[in-house]
Amino acid sequence: MTKTAENTEHLVYALRVVTEDAAIASYDWVGRSQKETGDGAAVDAMRTALNKMPISGKIIIGEGEKDEAPMLYQGEEVGSGGRAYDIAVDPIEGTSYMAKGLPNAMATICMAPAGAMMDPGPAYYMEKLAVPAEAKGKIDPTWPTAKKLEVLAECLGKNIRDLTVYILEKPRHKTLIKEINEAGARVALYPAGDVAGALLAVLPNSGIDALMGTGGSPEGILTATAIKAMGGDFMGRIDPQFDDEREAVAAAGMDTARWYSLDELIAGDEAYFCATGITDGLLFDGVSKDDTYYRMQSLLISSTTGGREILTRYKPHD
């Protein structure tokens, strides 16, 4: 283990406390059709836990601008003091799922040294491509869909017909789905949860070989950080979906034709990611509660140690 790893190994475990607290805070609101209330509880718990960490953190991606988000807004400083880090948070990834009691809601956070994390600014949406380590650096995201799949299959030693691509089930993906099927590959359609989908694309033997399509930009940065730590590949292109977003992106001078590499989205070699299940999902179980304990599962990923683990923890409740 390197000196850096020795000095930072504890950080991903500290992040676990942050996401666990957010998941527990939202638990009472699962299935109660009150996504704003549940989200507010998770935000408050996450911010309180972050401020106990021995870092000087800055929220790069959070709940919005300062005037509209009183906590965990972009630019907010968190932590009790120490080394400087960029932080991206999504206290509830899948607020509607939490409110409806549906699968795949989770509390997520990622962290990298100050200056490492790309700020997508006014861009809410990003086209994404996530592939396993075997295909890292070997696929040009500007290629036609069929060629991407052909090269991916070669990298993985598979037939195209054996590939499965995770895609969000949205009207904007109608053409992409058709292209994938015409190339011979399968699609796995989910109404939400492209963070989970991208991670499954990088995890071995998950049944998912790639993630394609457009989802949220904040989730893209969270995903890029995790995939950087896992050794896979991830690329993103700013892809505004609404007129006001297009105008804001144009005013900011952002190039919507450009694909950003993983190293441009997250610079350097140090990255940490943690997610805790709120409802049961593809990656882990959600929060459950008995007479004595909360039971939680979290996915922890650290580039400094090369570690990736799912931890199950029991925490006494009042």
Phi, psi and omega in degrees: 000134181285166179299319178300316180298318179299322184281339187241359184303327183289341189297318182293331176286328174292323177295329178300320178298322180297311181286327177297316180297321178294319181295317179296318181297328181274346187304316183295346183257001178295128177076012182255008175060031179231073187293326180293319180294315178296319179295319179299320178295319179293319179299312182299316181293320180294317180296317179300315180292320179298322182289351175268351181283142182278061180223166168250093186260151176231128180284112177271320177230119183216223186273357179135192179287160185303319184292338184250347180229108183291341180222147181056037176278160180298126181097349180293141177262134182226165180103165182264002179114141181148207180298145185276135180223147166274143183226137170239136183228150166218091185306325170224107173274102186104056181297321179295323179294319177300312184296328181267356181073025182267163182293163168080015170279138181209158172260129186228152175205148171220161186209142177211160180306151183307133180090355185274336192263128176291137174260113181286000175057233184278002182277115179272338185236148183216133170281139190229150171222118178239131181221160181291172182302327182299336182254008183299127178076005186251355182238126176272120184293346178276352179296157170300154183305317183298321180290320176303314182292323178299313181290321178300316179299318178298317181297325184267356182068036182238165167277146179306325182295344180265359179277144173233127183248127178278128181220142173289136182279084182230150179304329182295346183259011182303313181292318180299316179300316179299317181296318179296314180294321179293332176285345177109354182272165176267158170242147172245107186264130176226141182290342179199175173094046181281349169295310178299318181298317180293321179293322177297326179295334183263333180289136180292144174058033180272344185091354177244131184255342180194158168243135176225158175111179186256131175218196184291141176294316177303317178296330177297318179290319175302314181294316180302320180296316179296316182291326174302316181289335184268348177090007176274197179229144182212135177226150183219147178230128178300126188221073183300144186247346184230157185301315182293326177292318178300318180295318180293320179295318178295318179296330179279356179074026182275137183271111183278356177267346186275134172264127177270134178283168178301319181290338175279328178286320177223107182278156175081185185249000184255121181205145180224141179219142175213139176219140177239132180292136173261310170246159179303143183209193183288331186263326186196172178283157174274181178292137170228162187217132172243199184292341186238321192232153159270138174250129184225149171237137181227144173259123181244130180226130180224128179283334184288332179253347185074012185275145172216121183211153172250122182251137173253127184227147177247127181237126179298145176246165182289000000 
